[in-house]
Amino acid sequence: DKPKIAAFDNAIDVAGNYGLLNLVALMNERCALWLLEECPFDDEKNTFLATEYLKVSMWCYHDWGALNKVNQLERQYSVLAGAMRSKPPSALSSTRRQAYALGVRQSAAFSVSSD
């Protein structure tokens, strides 16, 4: 059986619900690659979807702190050029900035509830 986009979306939702940003990034990236590999390249809808999944993946990697991965994705996929400028703010990145400003260890910053 081949994966379906709903399976990727489910994995993304579950990882997001548990705050596993690294897995949210990975699942978005894998979904984009699946769309590009399994679906025709001339299909504009699938190309658009793959690009959106890659953008979200890159934004999540950024918020997680995997800046080398962000740079790799930008180099590998020209459609991602400038995508960081359109990144929406996230609770995680603001928590990380706030913790850094306060001198709090990174692991302690992630245990803070965003409620």
C-alpha positions in Angstrom: 0.0 0.0 0.0 1.2 3.5 -0.9 0.6 6.3 1.6 -2.2 8.8 1.0 -2.0 12.5 1.8 -4.6 12.0 4.6 -2.1 9.7 6.3 0.6 12.4 6.2 -1.9 15.0 7.4 -2.9 12.7 10.3 0.8 12.2 11.3 1.3 16.0 11.1 -1.7 16.6 13.3 -0.7 14.0 15.9 2.9 15.3 16.1 1.6 18.9 16.3 -0.8 18.0 19.1 2.2 16.6 21.1 4.4 19.6 20.4 6.9 17.5 18.4 7.9 20.2 16.0 10.8 18.2 14.6 8.3 15.5 13.5 5.9 18.1 12.1 8.7 19.4 10.0 9.8 15.9 8.9 6.3 14.8 8.0 5.6 18.0 6.0 8.9 17.4 4.1 8.1 13.8 3.5 4.6 14.6 2.3 6.0 17.1 -0.2 8.6 14.6 -1.5 5.9 12.0 -1.8 3.7 14.4 -3.8 6.7 15.2 -6.1 7.6 11.6 -6.6 4.2 9.9 -6.9 2.3 12.6 -8.7 2.9 14.0 -12.1 5.1 17.1 -12.2 2.9 18.8 -14.7 0.0 18.7 -12.3 -0.1 22.3 -11.0 -2.3 21.4 -8.0 0.2 18.8 -6.7 3.2 21.1 -7.4 1.4 23.9 -5.4 0.6 21.5 -2.5 4.2 20.1 -2.5 5.5 23.7 -2.3 3.2 24.5 0.6 4.2 21.4 2.5 7.9 22.3 1.9 7.3 25.9 3.2 5.7 24.6 6.4 8.5 22.1 6.8 11.1 24.8 6.4 9.3 27.1 8.9 9.0 24.3 11.4 12.7 23.3 11.0 13.5 27.0 11.6 11.4 27.2 14.8 13.0 24.0 16.0 16.4 25.6 15.5 17.6 23.4 12.5 18.9 26.3 10.5 21.3 24.1 8.5 18.2 22.1 7.3 16.5 25.4 6.4 19.5 26.4 4.3 19.6 22.9 2.7 15.9 23.1 1.7 16.4 26.6 0.3 19.4 25.5 -1.8 17.6 22.3 -3.0 14.3 23.8 -3.9 14.4 27.2 -5.7 10.7 27.7 -5.1 11.5 28.2 -1.4 13.7 31.3 -2.1 12.3 34.0 0.1 9.8 31.7 1.9 11.2 32.7 5.3 10.1 36.3 4.7 6.5 35.0 4.5 6.8 32.9 7.7 4.0 33.5 10.1 5.0 34.1 13.8 4.8 31.1 16.0 4.4 30.5 19.7 7.5 28.3 19.8 9.8 30.9 18.1 8.6 33.7 20.4 9.1 31.3 23.4 12.6 30.6 22.3 13.4 34.3 21.9 11.9 35.1 25.2 13.8 32.4 27.0 17.0 33.5 25.3 16.5 37.1 26.5 15.9 35.8 30.0 18.9 33.5 30.0 16.8 30.4 30.5 18.2 27.0 29.3 16.6 25.9 26.0 15.1 22.6 27.5 13.4 24.6 30.2 11.9 27.0 27.7 10.1 24.1 26.0 8.5 22.9 29.1 6.6 26.2 29.5 2.9 25.9 28.5 1.7 28.2 25.8 -1.9 28.3 27.3 
